[in-house]
Amino acid sequence: MKILVINAGSSSMKYQLIDMDNESVIAKGNCERIGISGFIGHKLADGTKIEYEAAFPTHAEAFAEVVKLLTTGEHKVINDVSEISAIGHRGVHGGEKFTKSVLIDDEVMNEIDNLASLAPLHNPPALVAMKACRKVFGEKVPMAVVFDTSFHQTMPPKAYIYPIPYEFYEQYRLRRYGFHGTSHRFVSKRLSELTGKTDTKVVTCHLGNGSSISAVLNGRCIDTTMGLTPLAGLIMGTRCGDVDPSLVTVMAEKSGKTAEEINTILNKKSGLQGVSGIGSDMRDLHASAKEGNERAKLATDILVYQIKKYIGSFAAAMGGLDSVVFTGGIGENDDIVRAAVLKDMEFLGIQLDEKKNDNCREERCITKEGSKVSAWVIPTNEELLIARDTLSLISK
C-alpha cells in the first residue's frame, strides 16, 4: 500500500510517497513559490534528483505536477494514480476540537477553517491544499489529517491555561496549545520501542530553526514550551521565545514601530539571528564563536542555558526523569550543543559518554553504561508518523 504525505504552506508543498509495506520512501520533493512563479525539486529513492521551474498559480497545479512526475516519464515510480491508496496531510492547528488524527470530510475542513484565527499562517494554506488535492485525486481517495497540536491535548488545565481573565479562554479559546506534536509523539514512541518501557518520565527536545521541548509522562504530554503560537518557549533561529509581555509595548514605544512590525521582528529577526547578528545556522555560530565573536557565543549560551532550564523544570513537574531525547536539525546533528546541555547534569543522573556523542548523527544512546538517566539522539520522522496514522484510519 502506498500513501502520499502532504505538508503544505502558503507558497510551498512538501510531499513524500511512502510504501507502507516496508515504510520506505519511494519519492519525495517540494513544490516552491506557489502563486508566485513555481519551482519543483523531486528526489527518487536511488538518489536521482529532478529540478525545474513550473507554473504553479495554485496548489492544484502543484498537485497535478507531482502526479505527473510520479506516474509518467523515465523517472516514474508508479504506473497510475490509482496505486496511491490514501493521502495524509499535516495539520498545524486542531484547537481543542481535534485530540487525534481524523479522516477528512466537509465537516473537518469547515472546522479547520473555523480555527484559522488561531493559526492564520498555517490553517488556511492547509485547507487550500486539501481542497486542491481532492480536485486532483477525486473524492474516492481517502484523506487524513494529523495535527501538530493533538499530542499536547493531554496537558492538564494548570499547564495550558494562561493567568489572564478567564473569559479570554471561554470566549476565544486563548490558551497554550503547543506545536511540533507529531515530532514529539514520534520520538517518544520510538524511545519506548527502544527501551521496552512505557511508564517513563521523558523530556523530548525538538531543536531546529523552530524549537520546542515537551514533558512526556507515561507516553502522554503533560507540558510543552510553545504556547498559543509557535513564538513561545525557547530561543529559536529567528524567533525570540519567551519574553516579558511588556517588552512588546516598550519596543513599540521606543522605536515608533507598529504592532505588526514588532510581531515581524519577534518572529523573523530575533532569536539566534537577532542576538548573534550573523544568522540562525548553528554551524555558522560555532565557527564564528571559535574566532572570538562574543555575540555568536552568547546566542549559543542562551540556547544551551534555556534547554537546561526546561529539562530541569519538566523533571520537577514529572517528579523525576528517566530519559532525555534530542531530535530536529540541531538535536540530531549538533554534538556541541548536546554536550553543553548535558554538562554538569550528573545531579539529575545524566552521565554523558563523550565518545558516543561526538559526531553522532544517528539513533543512539549517548550516556554512559549505568547512567541513571539516559540521553538519546533519535531522528524524527513526522512524515512516517502521518503515513502510519493515515493507514490506521483507513484500515478501520
N, C-alpha and C positions, 0 to 999 in steps of 0.2 A: 504494500500500500504506500502511495506517495502523497505527501502533504506539502502544500505550498504555504510558507510562513511569510507574512507581510508586516513590515514595520514602517508606517507611513508618517511623514512630516508634512509641513505645509508646502514645501517645494522639493521634497525628496521621497523616495520609496525604496527601502532596502527589502530584499527578498532572499529566501532560501527554499530550494526544493529538496525535501528530505525523504529518503527511502526508509520507512518505518520498520521494514523487516530486519534491518541491521543498524538503523539510526545513522546512516551515512548521508553526507551532503552530496547530492548529485550535481547541483549547480547553485551559484549564489551571485548576487550583484546589487547594484544600486542605481536607480534612476534619479538623476540630479537635475536641478534647475527647471523643475516642472512649472509651467506657466510663465517661464522667462525665455529660455531658448531650448534647452534639452540636451542631456548627455547621459549615456549609459555605460557602465562598466560591468562586465559579466565574466565570471570565472567558473571553469569546469573542475571536476574532481581531480583530473590529471594535471591541473595547473595551468591549462590553456586560458589565456586572457583575451577578451574581446572588448574593445573600447571604441566608441564613435559618438558623434553628435546626432541627435534625433529630435524631431519636432514633438514636444510634449505640452500642448496647450492646457491639458488637464491630466488628472491621474488615469482617466480611461485610456488615453493614448499610450501612457506608460505601461499599463497592464497589457495592452494589445501587443506592444513591442516585446515585453517579457515572454508572452505566449509564443510569439513568432520565433524568438531565439531558442526557446525550449523545444519547439516542435518542427522547425524547418532548418534547411541549410546543412552544411557539412559538420557543424558542431551541435546538431540537435541531440537531445538526451532522452526524449520520449517521442513516440510517433503521433500522438494525438492528445489534446487537452483532456479527453475523457479518462486518461490514465491518472489524472490528479483527482484523488478521492475526496479531498476536503481542503479548506483554506483556513489557516489560523492567523488572526490579527492581534497585534499588540495594542492594548488599550491603556492609555496612561491613567485616566481618572474615572473610577467607577463610583465615586462618592460612597455613601452608606448603602446604596441600593444593591451593589454587586459585591458579595463577600466571596465569590468564587467565579471561575470561568463559566461562560454560558454560550449556547448556540445563538447565533444572530438571527433575529427576525425583526419585523417592523417595530414591535414594542421595544425591543432592546435598543434599536437605533434611535427611536424617539427619546428614550431615557438618556442615552449618551448625548443627544442634542440638548436635553434639559440641563445637563451637568456642565455645559460649555462655559458657564460663568466661573466655574471652579478651575477650569483648565483651558482658557481661551486660546492658548498657543498650540494645544495638543488635541483636544477632543474634536474640534471642527475638521481639521485635516484627516483625522482617523475616520470620521464619518463619511467624508468625501471619498476616501479610499474604499470603504466598504461598499458604497453605492456604485462606484466605478467598477469594482471587482464583480459585483452582481451583474452589471451591464455586460461585461465581457464574458463571464463564465456562465451566466444564466442562474436562475433561481434553484435549479435542481442540485447544484453543487453546494453541500452544506458548508457554512462558515461559522467559526467560533471566535470569541474574543477573550483574551487573557489580560486582566487589568493589573497594572503595577501596584495599585492601591489595595487590592483584595487581601494580600498576605498580611497586611497591617491591621485588618479589621478585627483581629482578635485582641487588640490593645484594650485595656480597661479604661473607663472614663477618666480616672485620675491621671492617665498618661496622655489622653488626647484632648481633653477639654482645656481651652485657654482661660486663664483667670481674668476674663473681661466680663461685662454684663451678660448674663446667661441668655438674654433674648437674642443676642447676635448668633448664638448657636441654634436656638429654637427657630428663628426666622430665616437665617441664611446658611445654616449648617457650617458655620465657620469654626474649624477645629483642626487638630493635627491629623493628617491623612497618611503621610509618608509615601515614599516612592522607591524605585528600584526593587519593588517587592518580588518580581519574577526572579531576579538575580539572588536575592537573599533566600528565597524559598529553594532555588536550585542548589545552592552550595550547602545550605543547612541539611537538606535531604541527602545530598551526596556524602556529607560528613557522617551522617547516621549509617549510610551503607558501608562506609569505610571502617567505622568503629564497631558496628553492630549494636549501637546503643541508641535508644530513643528518649530515655529520661535524662536529658542533659541540659546544662546551662551553657549556652554558646553565644559569643559575640561575633557577628558577621560584619566584616569591614569591606564594603564595596567602594574601592578607591580608584578614581579616574578623573576625567575632566569635571564630571559631576560625581560627588561622593556622599555616601551615607553609611551609617552604622546602625545595626539593629541588635536588640536583645532577644534571643530566641530561647524560650523556656519549654523544654519537652516538645520541641517542634513547632511551637506557636509563638508568634511575635507578641511581646508584651510592651515594647517601646522601640522607637526609632528616632533618628536625628532630624530628618526632613519633616516639614510641617504641613501647613495649608498649601504651600507651594514648594518646589524644589530649591528655593533660595535658602532655606533654613538649614541649620546644623553646622557641619564642618566648613572650613575654608576650602574652596574648590578652585578649579582652573581660572575662571573669571568671575565666580560668584563669591560674595562676601561671607556667607554663612551667618550664624547668629551674631547680631549686633544689638546695642541699645536701641530700642524703637525710636527714641527721641533723636537719635543720630540723623534720621531721615529729615526731620523738620529743621534741625540745626544746619545740616548741609544745604538745604534749600534756602534758608535764610541767609547764610553766609555767601553762597555762590550766586544767588538770584535765579537758580535753575528751577524748572517746573517739576512737579511730582513725577511726571512721565520721564523726564530727563534723569532724575535721581534714580528711578527704577532701572533705567538702562545702565547707569553707572554701576549699581549694585549687582546687576545680573551679568553684565558683559565687560566691565572694565575694572573689576575688583579682584578679590581672591589672590591667588599666586601671582597673576599678572599685575594686579594693582600694587601689591607690596614690592615685588621684585623690580618692576619696571622693564623687564626684558621678555616676559612671556609666561605661558602656562605649562610648557613642556618640562617635566621634571628632569629630563636629560640635560636640557639647557641650563636649568637652575643648578644642578650638581656641578656641571662644568664651570659655570661662572663663579660659584661659591669656592671652588678649588683655586680659582685665580684671584681670590680675595674680595669678591663682590659681597659686601656685607648685607645688602638688601636681598640678594638671592639666598644667602644663608638664613636670613631672618624669615623669609617666606617658608622655607623648608622647616625651620624650627617651629613655626606656628602650626604647620600641618601636623608634625610629629607630636607636639605638645597636646593638641586638641584630640588626636586619636587616643593618646594615653588617657586623657581625662575621661573620654567616653567609655573606654574599656573598663576603667575603674568604677565609674558611676553605674554602668549597667551590671557589673558584677555585684555591686551593692544592692541594686534593685532586684536581682535574681536570688540574692542570698548565697552567692558563691559563683564559681566559674570552673567549667570543665575544659573548654576549648575556645580558641580564637581562630577565625578563618579570614584570610586575606584573598580578595578577588578583585576583578576590574583591572584596567590598564596599568595602574600604579601597583595595586595589590599583588598582581600576578608577576610583574616584571621588575619591580624596584626593590632589590635586596637591601639597598642602603636605607630606605625608609623603613622597611620591615625591621631591620636590625636596630635602628634608632628607637622605634616604637617599643620594642621588646627589651631594650636595655634597662637594667635596674628594675625589672618586673619580677624578680625572684620572690618578693614578698607576697605576690599573688600565686606563686607556684610555677611560674613560667621560666624555664631554663633553655635559652636559645642555643641551638647547635650551629655555630657559625659556618661550619663546613657544609652542612645541609642547606643552609640559607643562601650561601654565596652562589650567585649566578643561577639560582633556581627559577625556572620558567615553566615548571610543570607541576602536576599534582603530587604533593609531598608533605609529610610531616617534617617540620623544621626545628623541633625541640629535641632535647637530649632524651635518651632512654631513661625512664624513671622520673621524667618531669611530671610533677603533679598535674599541671595544666598543659595541654598540648596546643601547639600552634601549627596551622596548616596553610599551605598555598593550594587553593582549589580553583582552577579556571572556571569561570561562569559560562553558561550556555543557555541564554534566555530563549533563543530560537528553538532549541530542542525541547525545552520545557513547554513552550507554546504548542509545538507539534504533539507532544505527549498528551497535553490536556485536550487538544482537538481530537486526537484519536480516541481518547477515553469518552468524550462526549458523543461522538458519532457511533460508538460501539454499544451504547446503552440501548 
